[in-house]
Amino acid sequence: MRAGDVDLVRLGRMVLSYPEMPQDCLVCGTLARRKVCRTFSDCTTAPRHGIVSGCYPLDAYYKDLPEAERLDETKRALKSVG
């Protein structure tokens, strides 16, 4: 990247938990490790069950939504079946 040999960097769902990551890397040269996605999978489990996607474990906005409780109920139900 420093040599300019990179055309594209894909970040995927990591930006759901840490949307400021590209700016932090470019401007500060560091990451806020506590914000980095740890693959809790809530961002993909939620939309598979009709719930808005987001980083429920790490983002206070999503933690405070009524959908967070729906997601918890869905995950409990899936555990009891599986």
Biopython code that builds the backbone (N, CA, C, O; Angstrom):
import numpy as np
from Bio.PDB.StructureBuilder import StructureBuilder

atoms = [
    (1, "MET", "N", (0.820, -1.186, 0.000)),
    (1, "MET", "CA", (0.000, 0.000, 0.000)),
    (1, "MET", "C", (0.868, 1.255, 0.000)),
    (1, "MET", "O", (0.579, 2.216, -0.713)),
    (2, "ARG", "N", (1.913, 1.243, 0.787)),
    (2, "ARG", "CA", (2.770, 2.433, 0.848)),
    (2, "ARG", "C", (3.404, 2.734, -0.507)),
    (2, "ARG", "O", (3.640, 3.895, -0.842)),
    (3, "ALA", "N", (3.676, 1.693, -1.280)),
    (3, "ALA", "CA", (4.300, 1.870, -2.590)),
    (3, "ALA", "C", (3.292, 2.257, -3.667)),
    (3, "ALA", "O", (3.678, 2.554, -4.798)),
    (4, "GLY", "N", (2.019, 2.256, -3.329)),
    (4, "GLY", "CA", (0.992, 2.620, -4.286)),
    (4, "GLY", "C", (0.603, 1.499, -5.221)),
    (4, "GLY", "O", (0.045, 1.744, -6.290)),
    (5, "ASP", "N", (0.892, 0.269, -4.830)),
    (5, "ASP", "CA", (0.594, -0.884, -5.674)),
    (5, "ASP", "C", (-0.778, -1.496, -5.404)),
    (5, "ASP", "O", (-1.076, -2.575, -5.916)),
    (6, "VAL", "N", (-1.603, -0.846, -4.626)),
    (6, "VAL", "CA", (-2.912, -1.379, -4.265)),
    (6, "VAL", "C", (-3.993, -0.581, -4.980)),
    (6, "VAL", "O", (-4.021, 0.648, -4.916)),
    (7, "ASP", "N", (-4.880, -1.294, -5.659)),
    (7, "ASP", "CA", (-5.991, -0.642, -6.346)),
    (7, "ASP", "C", (-7.263, -0.635, -5.516)),
    (7, "ASP", "O", (-8.090, 0.267, -5.644)),
    (8, "LEU", "N", (-7.419, -1.645, -4.662)),
    (8, "LEU", "CA", (-8.669, -1.798, -3.927)),
    (8, "LEU", "C", (-8.410, -2.528, -2.623)),
    (8, "LEU", "O", (-7.656, -3.500, -2.587)),
    (9, "VAL", "N", (-9.039, -2.058, -1.550)),
    (9, "VAL", "CA", (-9.007, -2.740, -0.258)),
    (9, "VAL", "C", (-10.455, -2.935, 0.149)),
    (9, "VAL", "O", (-11.229, -1.980, 0.207)),
    (10, "ARG", "N", (-10.811, -4.163, 0.427)),
    (10, "ARG", "CA", (-12.182, -4.461, 0.859)),
    (10, "ARG", "C", (-12.192, -4.718, 2.355)),
    (10, "ARG", "O", (-11.362, -5.459, 2.881)),
    (11, "LEU", "N", (-13.137, -4.100, 3.024)),
    (11, "LEU", "CA", (-13.213, -4.236, 4.471)),
    (11, "LEU", "C", (-14.419, -5.036, 4.918)),
    (11, "LEU", "O", (-14.426, -5.559, 6.032)),
    (12, "GLY", "N", (-15.421, -5.146, 4.098)),
    (12, "GLY", "CA", (-16.592, -5.961, 4.410)),
    (12, "GLY", "C", (-17.318, -5.521, 5.667)),
    (12, "GLY", "O", (-17.430, -4.333, 5.968)),
    (13, "ARG", "N", (-17.810, -6.518, 6.392)),
    (13, "ARG", "CA", (-18.645, -6.201, 7.547)),
    (13, "ARG", "C", (-17.877, -5.577, 8.695)),
    (13, "ARG", "O", (-18.480, -5.112, 9.662)),
    (14, "MET", "N", (-16.554, -5.561, 8.605)),
    (14, "MET", "CA", (-15.771, -4.926, 9.665)),
    (14, "MET", "C", (-16.165, -3.467, 9.848)),
    (14, "MET", "O", (-16.100, -2.950, 10.964)),
    (15, "VAL", "N", (-16.569, -2.798, 8.785)),
    (15, "VAL", "CA", (-16.935, -1.389, 8.919)),
    (15, "VAL", "C", (-18.251, -1.200, 9.666)),
    (15, "VAL", "O", (-18.564, -0.080, 10.069)),
    (16, "LEU", "N", (-19.027, -2.262, 9.861)),
    (16, "LEU", "CA", (-20.231, -2.136, 10.686)),
    (16, "LEU", "C", (-19.849, -1.871, 12.142)),
    (16, "LEU", "O", (-20.488, -1.066, 12.819)),
    (17, "SER", "N", (-18.819, -2.543, 12.614)),
    (17, "SER", "CA", (-18.399, -2.343, 14.001)),
    (17, "SER", "C", (-17.441, -1.171, 14.151)),
    (17, "SER", "O", (-17.303, -0.617, 15.242)),
    (18, "TYR", "N", (-16.781, -0.790, 13.065)),
    (18, "TYR", "CA", (-15.729, 0.220, 13.158)),
    (18, "TYR", "C", (-15.689, 1.065, 11.879)),
    (18, "TYR", "O", (-14.733, 0.966, 11.110)),
    (19, "PRO", "N", (-16.712, 1.893, 11.643)),
    (19, "PRO", "CA", (-16.768, 2.671, 10.412)),
    (19, "PRO", "C", (-15.643, 3.695, 10.271)),
    (19, "PRO", "O", (-15.361, 4.149, 9.162)),
    (20, "GLU", "N", (-14.999, 4.064, 11.376)),
    (20, "GLU", "CA", (-13.912, 5.041, 11.322)),
    (20, "GLU", "C", (-12.567, 4.396, 11.013)),
    (20, "GLU", "O", (-11.558, 5.096, 10.933)),
    (21, "MET", "N", (-12.530, 3.077, 10.840)),
    (21, "MET", "CA", (-11.275, 2.361, 10.667)),
    (21, "MET", "C", (-10.407, 2.897, 9.525)),
    (21, "MET", "O", (-9.221, 3.139, 9.747)),
    (22, "PRO", "N", (-10.937, 3.094, 8.323)),
    (22, "PRO", "CA", (-10.071, 3.603, 7.254)),
    (22, "PRO", "C", (-9.428, 4.945, 7.603)),
    (22, "PRO", "O", (-8.244, 5.158, 7.340)),
    (23, "GLN", "N", (-10.201, 5.833, 8.187)),
    (23, "GLN", "CA", (-9.662, 7.140, 8.561)),
    (23, "GLN", "C", (-8.609, 6.994, 9.653)),
    (23, "GLN", "O", (-7.559, 7.633, 9.588)),
    (24, "ASP", "N", (-8.878, 6.161, 10.655)),
    (24, "ASP", "CA", (-7.898, 5.961, 11.724)),
    (24, "ASP", "C", (-6.587, 5.411, 11.170)),
    (24, "ASP", "O", (-5.509, 5.829, 11.591)),
    (25, "CYS", "N", (-6.677, 4.482, 10.235)),
    (25, "CYS", "CA", (-5.467, 3.902, 9.644)),
    (25, "CYS", "C", (-4.695, 4.935, 8.831)),
    (25, "CYS", "O", (-3.474, 5.044, 8.944)),
    (26, "LEU", "N", (-5.418, 5.690, 8.014)),
    (26, "LEU", "CA", (-4.751, 6.655, 7.141)),
    (26, "LEU", "C", (-4.223, 7.878, 7.876)),
    (26, "LEU", "O", (-3.114, 8.340, 7.610)),
    (27, "VAL", "N", (-5.021, 8.398, 8.802)),
    (27, "VAL", "CA", (-4.648, 9.641, 9.473)),
    (27, "VAL", "C", (-3.772, 9.384, 10.700)),
    (27, "VAL", "O", (-2.750, 10.043, 10.894)),
    (28, "CYS", "N", (-4.186, 8.415, 11.526)),
    (28, "CYS", "CA", (-3.477, 8.171, 12.792)),
    (28, "CYS", "C", (-2.435, 7.056, 12.686)),
    (28, "CYS", "O", (-1.475, 7.019, 13.455)),
    (29, "GLY", "N", (-2.632, 6.164, 11.741)),
    (29, "GLY", "CA", (-1.719, 5.032, 11.607)),
    (29, "GLY", "C", (-1.939, 3.946, 12.628)),
    (29, "GLY", "O", (-1.087, 3.075, 12.800)),
    (30, "THR", "N", (-3.089, 3.981, 13.320)),
    (30, "THR", "CA", (-3.382, 2.974, 14.345)),
    (30, "THR", "C", (-4.843, 2.544, 14.256)),
    (30, "THR", "O", (-5.664, 3.181, 13.596)),
    (31, "LEU", "N", (-5.134, 1.451, 14.936)),
    (31, "LEU", "CA", (-6.505, 0.952, 15.047)),
    (31, "LEU", "C", (-6.970, 1.036, 16.495)),
    (31, "LEU", "O", (-6.165, 0.926, 17.420)),
    (32, "ALA", "N", (-8.254, 1.228, 16.684)),
    (32, "ALA", "CA", (-8.862, 1.093, 18.008)),
    (32, "ALA", "C", (-9.279, -0.369, 18.124)),
    (32, "ALA", "O", (-10.373, -0.741, 17.698)),
    (33, "ARG", "N", (-8.428, -1.180, 18.689)),
    (33, "ARG", "CA", (-8.632, -2.639, 18.683)),
    (33, "ARG", "C", (-9.968, -3.073, 19.267)),
    (33, "ARG", "O", (-10.535, -4.074, 18.827)),
    (34, "ARG", "N", (-10.476, -2.346, 20.239)),
    (34, "ARG", "CA", (-11.751, -2.751, 20.851)),
    (34, "ARG", "C", (-12.920, -2.621, 19.879)),
    (34, "ARG", "O", (-13.982, -3.198, 20.112)),
    (35, "LYS", "N", (-12.738, -1.870, 18.794)),
    (35, "LYS", "CA", (-13.804, -1.698, 17.805)),
    (35, "LYS", "C", (-13.716, -2.702, 16.653)),
    (35, "LYS", "O", (-14.650, -2.808, 15.858)),
    (36, "VAL", "N", (-12.623, -3.428, 16.555)),
    (36, "VAL", "CA", (-12.421, -4.344, 15.434)),
    (36, "VAL", "C", (-13.371, -5.534, 15.550)),
    (36, "VAL", "O", (-13.514, -6.118, 16.625)),
    (37, "CYS", "N", (-14.011, -5.886, 14.454)),
    (37, "CYS", "CA", (-14.962, -6.999, 14.403)),
    (37, "CYS", "C", (-14.307, -8.280, 14.894)),
    (37, "CYS", "O", (-13.195, -8.627, 14.495)),
    (38, "ARG", "N", (-15.031, -8.980, 15.778)),
    (38, "ARG", "CA", (-14.549, -10.258, 16.288)),
    (38, "ARG", "C", (-15.448, -11.404, 15.850)),
    (38, "ARG", "O", (-15.464, -12.475, 16.457)),
    (39, "THR", "N", (-16.193, -11.154, 14.784)),
    (39, "THR", "CA", (-17.037, -12.158, 14.150)),
    (39, "THR", "C", (-18.036, -12.786, 15.116)),
    (39, "THR", "O", (-18.088, -14.005, 15.278)),
    (40, "PHE", "N", (-18.822, -11.930, 15.747)),
    (40, "PHE", "CA", (-19.903, -12.415, 16.590)),
    (40, "PHE", "C", (-21.065, -12.926, 15.736)),
    (40, "PHE", "O", (-21.911, -13.679, 16.219)),
    (41, "SER", "N", (-21.101, -12.521, 14.484)),
    (41, "SER", "CA", (-22.078, -12.949, 13.483)),
    (41, "SER", "C", (-23.480, -12.376, 13.658)),
    (41, "SER", "O", (-24.391, -12.757, 12.923)),
    (42, "ASP", "N", (-23.674, -11.476, 14.607)),
    (42, "ASP", "CA", (-24.997, -10.861, 14.755)),
    (42, "ASP", "C", (-25.380, -10.064, 13.516)),
    (42, "ASP", "O", (-26.560, -9.967, 13.178)),
    (43, "CYS", "N", (-24.389, -9.493, 12.838)),
    (43, "CYS", "CA", (-24.669, -8.670, 11.661)),
    (43, "CYS", "C", (-25.209, -9.502, 10.498)),
    (43, "CYS", "O", (-25.849, -8.959, 9.597)),
    (44, "THR", "N", (-24.959, -10.803, 10.508)),
    (44, "THR", "CA", (-25.509, -11.668, 9.456)),
    (44, "THR", "C", (-26.694, -12.485, 9.964)),
    (44, "THR", "O", (-27.602, -12.799, 9.195)),
    (45, "THR", "N", (-26.693, -12.827, 11.236)),
    (45, "THR", "CA", (-27.825, -13.568, 11.811)),
    (45, "THR", "C", (-29.081, -12.716, 11.781)),
    (45, "THR", "O", (-30.159, -13.206, 11.444)),
    (46, "ALA", "N", (-28.948, -11.440, 12.132)),
    (46, "ALA", "CA", (-30.111, -10.548, 12.189)),
    (46, "ALA", "C", (-30.860, -10.485, 10.858)),
    (46, "ALA", "O", (-32.057, -10.774, 10.841)),
    (47, "PRO", "N", (-30.224, -10.125, 9.747)),
    (47, "PRO", "CA", (-30.993, -10.006, 8.510)),
    (47, "PRO", "C", (-31.537, -11.338, 7.993)),
    (47, "PRO", "O", (-32.541, -11.356, 7.281)),
    (48, "ARG", "N", (-30.891, -12.447, 8.339)),
    (48, "ARG", "CA", (-31.439, -13.759, 7.940)),
    (48, "ARG", "C", (-32.781, -14.033, 8.610)),
    (48, "ARG", "O", (-33.537, -14.902, 8.176)),
    (49, "HIS", "N", (-33.070, -13.272, 9.685)),
    (49, "HIS", "CA", (-34.320, -13.463, 10.421)),
    (49, "HIS", "C", (-35.184, -12.207, 10.409)),
    (49, "HIS", "O", (-36.021, -12.010, 11.291)),
    (50, "GLY", "N", (-34.975, -11.358, 9.399)),
    (50, "GLY", "CA", (-35.824, -10.186, 9.208)),
    (50, "GLY", "C", (-35.531, -9.025, 10.138)),
    (50, "GLY", "O", (-36.380, -8.154, 10.327)),
    (51, "ILE", "N", (-34.338, -9.000, 10.725)),
    (51, "ILE", "CA", (-33.942, -7.938, 11.641)),
    (51, "ILE", "C", (-32.835, -7.123, 10.971)),
    (51, "ILE", "O", (-32.000, -7.678, 10.257)),
    (52, "VAL", "N", (-32.828, -5.820, 11.201)),
    (52, "VAL", "CA", (-31.836, -4.952, 10.583)),
    (52, "VAL", "C", (-30.418, -5.402, 10.965)),
    (52, "VAL", "O", (-30.162, -5.786, 12.107)),
    (53, "SER", "N", (-29.515, -5.347, 9.996)),
    (53, "SER", "CA", (-28.116, -5.719, 10.224)),
    (53, "SER", "C", (-27.378, -4.606, 10.928)),
    (53, "SER", "O", (-27.624, -3.426, 10.678)),
    (54, "GLY", "N", (-26.472, -4.987, 11.810)),
    (54, "GLY", "CA", (-25.639, -4.022, 12.513)),
    (54, "GLY", "C", (-24.763, -4.746, 13.505)),
    (54, "GLY", "O", (-24.923, -5.949, 13.708)),
    (55, "CYS", "N", (-23.854, -4.049, 14.119)),
    (55, "CYS", "CA", (-22.952, -4.659, 15.092)),
    (55, "CYS", "C", (-23.549, -4.505, 16.490)),
    (55, "CYS", "O", (-23.213, -3.569, 17.215)),
    (56, "TYR", "N", (-24.417, -5.410, 16.856)),
    (56, "TYR", "CA", (-25.107, -5.356, 18.147)),
    (56, "TYR", "C", (-24.161, -5.487, 19.345)),
    (56, "TYR", "O", (-24.382, -4.812, 20.351)),
    (57, "PRO", "N", (-23.126, -6.318, 19.285)),
    (57, "PRO", "CA", (-22.246, -6.440, 20.451)),
    (57, "PRO", "C", (-21.346, -5.224, 20.701)),
    (57, "PRO", "O", (-21.029, -4.931, 21.853)),
    (58, "LEU", "N", (-20.932, -4.515, 19.653)),
    (58, "LEU", "CA", (-19.936, -3.464, 19.825)),
    (58, "LEU", "C", (-20.448, -2.046, 19.619)),
    (58, "LEU", "O", (-19.787, -1.100, 20.049)),
    (59, "ASP", "N", (-21.587, -1.862, 18.985)),
    (59, "ASP", "CA", (-22.079, -0.528, 18.656)),
    (59, "ASP", "C", (-23.273, -0.174, 19.549)),
    (59, "ASP", "O", (-24.313, -0.830, 19.495)),
    (60, "ALA", "N", (-23.114, 0.854, 20.359)),
    (60, "ALA", "CA", (-24.170, 1.256, 21.302)),
    (60, "ALA", "C", (-25.482, 1.575, 20.597)),
    (60, "ALA", "O", (-26.555, 1.337, 21.150)),
    (61, "TYR", "N", (-25.407, 2.108, 19.391)),
    (61, "TYR", "CA", (-26.624, 2.423, 18.644)),
    (61, "TYR", "C", (-27.485, 1.166, 18.474)),
    (61, "TYR", "O", (-28.688, 1.191, 18.730)),
    (62, "TYR", "N", (-26.866, 0.084, 18.046)),
    (62, "TYR", "CA", (-27.602, -1.156, 17.822)),
    (62, "TYR", "C", (-27.973, -1.838, 19.131)),
    (62, "TYR", "O", (-29.040, -2.446, 19.220)),
    (63, "LYS", "N", (-27.126, -1.753, 20.142)),
    (63, "LYS", "CA", (-27.425, -2.340, 21.453)),
    (63, "LYS", "C", (-28.708, -1.780, 22.033)),
    (63, "LYS", "O", (-29.446, -2.491, 22.715)),
    (64, "ASP", "N", (-28.980, -0.500, 21.768)),
    (64, "ASP", "CA", (-30.138, 0.186, 22.344)),
    (64, "ASP", "C", (-31.412, 0.045, 21.525)),
    (64, "ASP", "O", (-32.472, 0.490, 21.964)),
    (65, "LEU", "N", (-31.334, -0.557, 20.356)),
    (65, "LEU", "CA", (-32.529, -0.735, 19.526)),
    (65, "LEU", "C", (-33.413, -1.858, 20.065)),
    (65, "LEU", "O", (-32.905, -2.811, 20.656)),
    (66, "PRO", "N", (-34.731, -1.757, 19.869)),
    (66, "PRO", "CA", (-35.620, -2.858, 20.244)),
    (66, "PRO", "C", (-35.253, -4.147, 19.504)),
    (66, "PRO", "O", (-35.516, -5.245, 19.994)),
    (67, "GLU", "N", (-34.649, -4.009, 18.333)),
    (67, "GLU", "CA", (-34.264, -5.178, 17.549)),
    (67, "GLU", "C", (-33.191, -6.013, 18.255)),
    (67, "GLU", "O", (-33.050, -7.204, 17.975)),
    (68, "ALA", "N", (-32.440, -5.396, 19.166)),
    (68, "ALA", "CA", (-31.407, -6.143, 19.901)),
    (68, "ALA", "C", (-32.045, -7.251, 20.723)),
    (68, "ALA", "O", (-31.518, -8.362, 20.784)),
    (69, "GLU", "N", (-33.162, -6.962, 21.348)),
    (69, "GLU", "CA", (-33.864, -7.990, 22.125)),
    (69, "GLU", "C", (-34.435, -9.072, 21.204)),
    (69, "GLU", "O", (-34.383, -10.260, 21.521)),
    (70, "ARG", "N", (-34.975, -8.649, 20.069)),
    (70, "ARG", "CA", (-35.466, -9.635, 19.085)),
    (70, "ARG", "C", (-34.346, -10.552, 18.633)),
    (70, "ARG", "O", (-34.546, -11.758, 18.493)),
    (71, "LEU", "N", (-33.164, -9.985, 18.402)),
    (71, "LEU", "CA", (-32.027, -10.784, 17.984)),
    (71, "LEU", "C", (-31.621, -11.758, 19.085)),
    (71, "LEU", "O", (-31.341, -12.923, 18.803)),
    (72, "ASP", "N", (-31.587, -11.299, 20.331)),
    (72, "ASP", "CA", (-31.262, -12.198, 21.451)),
    (72, "ASP", "C", (-32.265, -13.339, 21.544)),
    (72, "ASP", "O", (-31.881, -14.490, 21.751)),
    (73, "GLU", "N", (-33.542, -13.029, 21.393)),
    (73, "GLU", "CA", (-34.580, -14.069, 21.430)),
    (73, "GLU", "C", (-34.388, -15.062, 20.288)),
    (73, "GLU", "O", (-34.526, -16.272, 20.473)),
    (74, "THR", "N", (-34.073, -14.544, 19.119)),
    (74, "THR", "CA", (-33.847, -15.404, 17.949)),
    (74, "THR", "C", (-32.666, -16.324, 18.185)),
    (74, "THR", "O", (-32.743, -17.516, 17.887)),
    (75, "LYS", "N", (-31.574, -15.794, 18.716)),
    (75, "LYS", "CA", (-30.388, -16.616, 18.966)),
    (75, "LYS", "C", (-30.667, -17.681, 20.031)),
    (75, "LYS", "O", (-30.196, -18.811, 19.908)),
    (76, "ARG", "N", (-31.423, -17.336, 21.068)),
    (76, "ARG", "CA", (-31.793, -18.339, 22.085)),
    (76, "ARG", "C", (-32.624, -19.452, 21.465)),
    (76, "ARG", "O", (-32.406, -20.630, 21.747)),
    (77, "ALA", "N", (-33.582, -19.072, 20.615)),
    (77, "ALA", "CA", (-34.424, -20.069, 19.948)),
    (77, "ALA", "C", (-33.582, -20.968, 19.041)),
    (77, "ALA", "O", (-33.801, -22.178, 18.985)),
    (78, "LEU", "N", (-32.637, -20.385, 18.344)),
    (78, "LEU", "CA", (-31.779, -21.190, 17.457)),
    (78, "LEU", "C", (-30.914, -22.161, 18.259)),
    (78, "LEU", "O", (-30.688, -23.289, 17.821)),
    (79, "LYS", "N", (-30.432, -21.743, 19.415)),
    (79, "LYS", "CA", (-29.623, -22.631, 20.270)),
    (79, "LYS", "C", (-30.442, -23.798, 20.799)),
    (79, "LYS", "O", (-29.954, -24.924, 20.899)),
    (80, "SER", "N", (-31.691, -23.514, 21.136)),
    (80, "SER", "CA", (-32.528, -24.590, 21.696)),
    (80, "SER", "C", (-32.900, -25.622, 20.643)),
    (80, "SER", "O", (-33.157, -26.779, 20.972)),
    (81, "VAL", "N", (-32.931, -25.213, 19.379)),
    (81, "VAL", "CA", (-33.244, -26.130, 18.282)),
    (81, "VAL", "C", (-32.009, -26.925, 17.870)),
    (81, "VAL", "O", (-32.080, -28.125, 17.609)),
    (82, "GLY", "N", (-30.869, -26.223, 17.819)),
    (82, "GLY", "CA", (-29.675, -26.797, 17.253)),
    (82, "GLY", "C", (-28.827, -27.527, 18.203)),
    (82, "GLY", "O", (-27.784, -28.055, 17.820)),
]
sb = StructureBuilder()
sb.init_structure("model")
sb.init_model(0)
sb.init_chain("A")
sb.init_seg("    ")
for serial, (resi, resn, name, xyz) in enumerate(atoms, 1):
    if name == "N":
        sb.init_residue(resn, " ", resi, " ")
    sb.init_atom(name, np.array(xyz, "f"), 0.0, 1.0, " ", f" {name:<3s}", serial, name[0])
structure = sb.get_structure()
